[in-house]
Amino acid sequence: MKLAKLSLAAIMAAGALSTANAQSLEEAIKGVDISGHAYYRYQQPSGSEAYSKAELRVQLTTPVTEDVQLVTRATMDRQTDTNETVGSNPLNVDRIYMNYTGFKYTTVSLGRMYAGTPLDDTDAVGLKVVASPVKGLALAAAYYTDNSVVTNELEAVAAIYSNDMFNGRVWYVHGADEKKDDGADWIFVEGGANVGPVALKAQYAQKDPKATGAKTASTIRVQASGKMDAFGARVGYITNDKDAGDVPIDGSAEGDNDLIYGGIYGLVQNNTADENAYFSEVSGSFGKFSAKAGYIDYDNTPYDYQYYGQVNYQVSKNLATNVRYGSASPVASGVDDKTLARFQAQYNF
């Protein structure tokens, strides 16, 4: 009953519960898959005030017919800076769309959904079709409007393949801002291979703006990682072209994506032209505890190096906590290091 009560507002917002056809709440949510998280975060960056944030997110997947699903997600959050609320979102239904699976090996999605392109990880209104004609291969095409990266529309096509040894994906994305009569074309290519305990991955991204005088930007990222028993390690290299800097691919504010990245996301941005970064990281798992530590060396940036560490404690199957700290040393003498510290506790359901 507690779970049912928690989800009542979201079910009503999704239109899954109708007063014209009254029924018990238990009957209304039968077959509904409920997932989400709740977290509390305290973060203290140098040069800014510390803040705390609490967020609750609930996603419902409701069967409508044998071939149709309704997916709805609602988020509530509140951020406080030195005991003053600086941001509050009482209820935001940011995803509401239908999945149709009546075509063989194909899913058609329509509505406001996760964009799902390497360009960004936000929501958008549109149509997405994903087909898997053979094992390991997925072909995708999408058209979105009201996207956060572009004002009006975004079109994308992709091919994604994976097996036990190889994996890869290719994306072409076109974004257009009709009000400004410009936009950009993005290309994202990734290839990976698993060789024993070692995994190799390389990514290339290119942005070709349509605005007059704008320069094409590109980024190359490579990484090798491995794990043996309870210990792991990874090393990598990132380089931006000499003219226009990096390409904003899969730019999650929390770094919870597949973009190769070194360091604590947000502490130092790898976004300037002719910038290079070399990174290394070691990790270990010890029962309910795990930890990682890393070091990044920068070329042609305002920072010389960055080091960081994070300790995780798995309280239970669904509840996890972590503490992280990172520091970046500027190239210029007499300038204070840039630091970031965070504590977070998150419950997943």
HUJO-V989072 format. One record per helix or strand of 2 or more residues. SS is the DSSP state (H for helix, E for strand). FROM is the first residue (numbers start at 1). TO is the last residue. Records with the same first field share a line. If there is no record, write none. Layout:
# HUJO-V989072
SS->FROM-TO  FROM-TO
This chain:
# HUJO-V989072
H->2-14  19-21  25-28
E->33-45  51-63  68-81  84-100  106-114  123-131  137-145  153-162  166-177  182-195  198-209  217-228  231-241  276-286  289-299  303-314  319-330  338-348
